[in-house]
């Protein structure tokens, strides 16, 4: 069994794979203050829920954008599983040429996204990841990573609106019944939610001009479903793209190491 860890700024997602298939995944709030012991207790609990033994984990791949969490998960893996984890980064041979000024600075989650999306859909492909940040990454029809875009995510935009104003309240991230808000809450919801959809569609159309109008558009991340539902540009929703990419990279690196 392979454990893949997507350690993000807001949430960490744990994917448990057996023979290349995702058995189950679990999500929890990211907190660098948690120790490796605390995270291990959660791993054991997840395994207990599915009636499997954590001792069956024979490999670990970590895709982290939070350095503190990278360290904690690495310590957890070494201490409790006696394994050296594969840390996803731009220096690994992922089977895709990374055209980035410094590949080491490309986020591990984005690396996993492009690997998984290219494996499943080929190219050209545009991957939109709706998380704490909204990112767009592009893979060419030759299997080359061409670059990407980073923008504030839905929750980030809503929180900043709340923080930087005196009277605007926190709101649930959902689409209001009408684009015209009849109160402050629905007005904010309309601005944040419809604004995010329009921004995504505008960005995707711009990217299509660069890589071809028939580029496949794949959405992932915590808010992918809610945005894609209102978008005519997004064709596929792949909620576990980072986990799948981490698995593919782990398998590739492990295979090369055995040669």
N, C-alpha and C positions, 0 to 999 in steps of 0.2 A: 504494500500500500504506500502511496505517495501523499504527503501532506504539502499542499501549496498554501502560502500565506500572502495575501494582498494587504499590506499594511499602509493604510492611507491616513490622511490628516484627520478625518472625522471618524471613520470606521475601519476596522480590520476584519477581513473575510478569510475564513479557513476552508479550503477545499480538500476533500478526501477522495483520492482517485484509486481505483483498482483496475489494473490491466488497461489503462488508458481511458477509462470511463469514470465520470464524476459520480461517486456514490451519494454524497450529500455535501452541503456547505452550510456554514454557520457564520453569523455576523455579530460583532460586538463593538462597542465604542472604543476607539483608540485612546489609549492613555499611557504615555511614556512613564508615568509614575508607578505603573504596575510592575511587579518583579517577574522574573522568569518562573518563580514558583506559582504565582497567581495565574499566569497564563497557562501553565501546565495543568493546573486544576480544571481550568475551563476546557482544555483539550480532552482531558479524561472524562469530563462530564459529557461533552459532545459524543465521545465514543460510547459511553455507557448508554446514552439515549438510543444509539443505533445498534447496541448489543455487539460491539466489536471491541477488540483489545488494542489499546494504543501501542502495545509492544509490537504489533504487526506493521507499524510504520517503518519502512526501510529506506525512505528518502525524504528530504525536505527541500523545497525551493521557496525562497523568500523574495518577494517583489515589494520593496519598501521605498516610500518617499519621505520617511521620517527616520533620520539617522539613529535617534535614541531607541526607536523600536527595532531597528535592524540589530542593534547590539543586544537588546533584551531577547529577541527571538533566537538569535545565534547562540546565546548562552543557554537558553532553554533547550535547544536542540542538542547541544553538546552534553549538557548535564543529564538530561533525562532519557535521551534516545541514543546517546553515544555516537552521534553522527555529525559529519561536517556538512552543513547546509550549502546548497548552491545559492549564492547571492546574485540576483539578476542585475546586470549593469551593462553599459555600452561597450565594455571591453571584451565581452564574450562573443564567441562565434555563434550567431543566432541564425545564420543562413540567409540573412538579408543585409545588403550594404546600407550602412547608416550614413546618409549625407547630412551631417550635422557638424558645425564648426568644432565641437568637442563632444564626441559620442558619450564620454563619461558623464556628461551633464544632462543627457536625455533621461527623463524619469523612467524608473523600472516598470511602472504601470503602463506607460506609453509603449515601451519596448515589447511588453507582453501583448498589448493590444494589436500592434502591427503584425507580430508573428502569427497570432491566432487568426486574425482577419485574413491575412494573405493565404494561410493554409486552407481556410474554409472557402474563401471567395475569389482568390486570385487577385488580379489587378487590372486596371487601376481601382483602388479602394480608398474611400474616405471614412475614417473612424472618428465618430463624435462621442466623447466620453463626458457624461453629465454628472460630475461629482462636486467636491468642494470647489474645484476649478472646472471650467468647461474647456476641454482640449479638443483640437481637431488635428488628426495626423493623416498623412497621405502616403500611400504605397503605389508605385508606378506599375504598369503592366509588365515591366521587366523584373519586378520583385525588388525594387530599390526604395528605401525610405527617402522621401524628398524633403521632408520638413513638416512643420506644424504650426499651430496657433494656440495660444493660451489666453483665456478670458475668465472673468469672475464667474463662479457658479451661481445657480439660483439662490441657494441658501446664503452664500456669501453676500450676494447683492442685497438680499432682503435684510440681513443682519446689519450691514453697513448703513442701509437706509434708516433703520431703527436707531443705531448708535449715533448717527450724525445729525439727527433731528430732535427737537424738543418734544414734539407732540405726536409723532407718528408711532403707532403701536406695533408690537410683534404680531405677525399674522401666520396662519397656516398656508403652506405652499400648495394651493389648489386653484383651479380655474373658477372664476365667478360665473354666475348664470349669464351675465351680460358683460361685454367689453366696457360698457359705460358704468362705472361704479356709482352706486347710490349712497355710499357711505365711505368713510376713510379706509376701512378694512378691505372692502371689495375693490376700491380704487387702487390700493397697493397691490392686491392680488392680480388685478388686470395688468398693471404696469409691469410687474415682475414676471408673471407667467407668459402673457402674450408677447411681452418684450423679449423674453428668452427664446420663444419659438421663432419670432421674426428675425432675431439676431442669428439663430442657428441656420435658418433657411437662407438668409442673405449670405452668410459665410460659406455655406455649402455651394451655393450658386457661383460664388467667386472662385472657389477651389475647383469646381467643375471646368471653368474656363481654362485652368492651367493643365488639368490632367485628362480632360475629355468629358463630354456631357453624359456619357454612358457609365461613368464611374459608379461602382456600387457604394452605397452609403449605409454604414453599420453604426448603430447606437448602442452604447453600453453605459454603465454607471448607475448610481442610485436613482437618478431622475430621468433615465432614458425612456422608460415606459410612458410617463406622463407627458413628456415633450413630444415623443414620436406619435402619440395618439392624435395630436393636433397638427402634425407636420405632413406635407405632401412630398418632402424631399427624402425622408428617411425610409428605407425599404426594409431593413432587418433590425431586430432588437436581439442582442446577445448579452444577457446580464452577467455571464461568467467568463467574459472574454479574457480578463486578466489572469484568472485561474487557469484557463485552458492554455494561454500563452506560456505561463510559468511551467506547466507540465511539458509542453513541447520543447521548451528551452532546456529543461532539466534532462529530458530524454536524449536530446542531441548532445549535450555536454557529457553526459554519462557514457554514451556510446563511443564518443571520441576518446574519452579517458581510458576505455577498456582496450583500445587498439594499440 
